[in-house]
Amino acid sequence: MTTSDYATYIASLPRILAGAAVLFRDGQGRVLLVEPNYREGWALPGGTVESDLGETPRQAARRETLEEIGLDVELGALLAVDWVPGAARPPIAAYVYDGGVLTEARIKTIRLQEEELVSWRLVSRDDIREHLLGSLGHRVLAALDALEAGTGTVELENGRPPA
């Protein structure tokens, strides 16, 4: 196979998007959510993996968290990987990392990226599905369950364990 044949082959392969986010909690177990200004609903701090630039999901989660809320945190375990099909976009592989428990002092240092975010808040587990729409709410609850049970990374499809 020649170099141009290989490039043609690679160009013909399916494409997926990748996103990475961080699950932060406070001392009461509430989850830190951010409110984007470019779409409905809330989200975890995170964003797109810049894979064309060689960025890994872990690096993206850390970079996006620093950009969005001003926290540079060494990330913990990978809690969940979610395969999310899309109607008007390619599928997304969504990674969720443990950001740990934020102290009151650390929470006070949060600074929003005003170009993309309107606000942030701490939300109890019971209120997650009110704020996180669709598969994202299920994904966060599954990540919390994995964290509490200590079972390791959970595999998801559209926010739920595969059938």
C-alpha positions in Angstrom: 0.0 0.0 0.0 1.4 3.4 -1.0 1.3 6.5 1.2 -1.4 8.0 -0.9 -3.5 4.8 -0.7 -3.1 4.8 3.0 -4.2 8.5 3.3 -7.2 7.7 1.1 -8.1 4.7 3.3 -7.8 6.8 6.5 -10.0 9.6 5.0 -12.7 7.0 4.2 -13.0 5.8 7.8 -15.9 6.8 10.1 -15.4 9.8 12.3 -16.4 10.3 15.9 -16.2 13.3 18.3 -14.7 13.0 21.7 -15.5 15.1 24.8 -14.0 15.0 28.3 -15.4 16.4 31.5 -14.6 16.5 35.2 -16.9 15.5 38.1 -16.2 17.7 41.1 -18.0 17.4 44.4 -18.1 19.5 47.6 -18.0 18.3 51.1 -21.7 17.6 51.1 -21.5 15.5 48.0 -23.1 18.1 45.7 -21.9 18.1 42.1 -20.4 21.2 40.4 -22.3 22.1 37.3 -21.8 24.9 34.8 -24.4 26.7 32.6 -23.3 27.2 29.0 -24.6 30.2 27.1 -24.6 28.4 23.7 -27.1 25.6 24.5 -29.9 24.6 26.8 -29.2 22.8 30.1 -26.3 22.5 32.4 -23.0 20.5 32.1 -20.0 19.4 33.9 -16.8 21.4 33.3 -15.2 20.1 30.2 -15.4 20.1 26.4 -14.1 18.8 23.1 -10.9 16.8 22.9 -8.6 18.5 20.4 -7.4 15.1 19.0 -6.1 16.7 15.8 -3.6 18.5 17.9 -2.6 15.2 19.7 -4.6 16.0 22.9 -5.8 13.0 25.0 -9.2 13.0 26.8 -7.4 13.4 30.2 -5.5 16.4 28.9 -8.7 17.9 27.4 -10.6 17.6 30.7 -7.8 19.3 32.6 -7.4 22.1 30.0 -11.1 22.7 29.6 -11.6 22.8 33.4 -8.8 25.4 33.7 -10.3 27.5 30.8 -13.9 27.3 32.0 -13.7 27.6 35.8 -10.1 28.6 36.5 -9.2 25.4 38.4 -6.0 23.5 37.5 -6.6 20.1 39.1 -4.7 16.8 38.8 -7.5 14.5 37.7 -8.3 11.2 39.4 -9.7 8.0 37.9 -11.7 7.7 34.7 -15.2 7.2 36.0 -17.2 6.7 32.8 -17.0 6.4 29.0 -20.3 7.0 27.2 -21.0 6.3 23.5 -23.6 8.9 22.5 -25.1 8.7 19.0 -26.3 11.9 17.3 -28.8 12.7 14.7 -27.2 15.9 13.4 -23.6 15.1 14.3 -21.2 12.2 14.5 -21.3 10.0 17.6 -19.5 11.3 20.7 -17.3 9.3 23.0 -17.7 11.1 26.3 -15.1 10.7 29.1 -15.8 11.6 32.7 -12.9 12.0 35.2 -13.0 12.3 39.0 -12.0 15.8 40.0 -12.3 15.0 43.7 -13.8 17.0 46.6 -13.4 20.7 46.5 -12.8 22.5 49.8 -14.7 25.7 50.6 -11.6 27.7 49.9 -11.0 26.1 46.5 -14.7 26.7 45.6 -14.2 30.4 46.3 -11.4 30.5 43.6 -13.7 29.5 40.8 -13.7 32.0 37.9 -16.0 31.5 35.0 -15.0 31.8 31.4 -17.6 34.4 30.5 -17.4 33.8 26.7 -19.0 30.4 27.1 -20.6 30.2 30.6 -23.4 32.1 32.4 -23.1 30.6 35.9 -22.2 27.6 38.0 -23.8 25.9 41.0 -23.5 22.9 43.3 -26.4 20.4 42.8 -27.4 17.5 45.0 -27.6 14.0 43.5 -31.4 14.2 43.7 -31.5 17.3 41.5 -29.0 16.1 38.8 -31.7 15.1 36.2 -33.4 18.5 36.6 -30.2 20.3 35.4 -28.5 17.7 33.1 -30.6 16.9 30.0 -30.8 13.6 28.2 -28.0 11.1 28.5 -25.8 13.5 30.4 -27.9 13.2 33.5 -27.7 9.4 33.4 -23.9 9.6 32.7 -23.3 11.7 35.7 -25.4 9.5 38.0 -23.6 6.4 36.7 -20.2 8.1 37.3 -21.3 8.9 40.9 -22.4 5.3 41.4 -19.1 4.0 40.1 -17.2 6.4 42.4 -19.2 5.5 45.4 -19.0 1.7 44.8 -15.3 1.8 43.8 -16.0 -0.5 40.9 -13.8 1.3 38.4 -14.8 2.8 35.0 -18.3 2.2 33.8 -19.1 1.7 30.1 -22.2 3.4 28.9 -24.3 3.8 25.8 -26.4 7.0 25.8 -25.9 7.3 29.5 -26.9 3.8 30.5 -25.1 0.4 30.8 -25.1 -1.5 27.5 -27.9 -4.0 27.1 
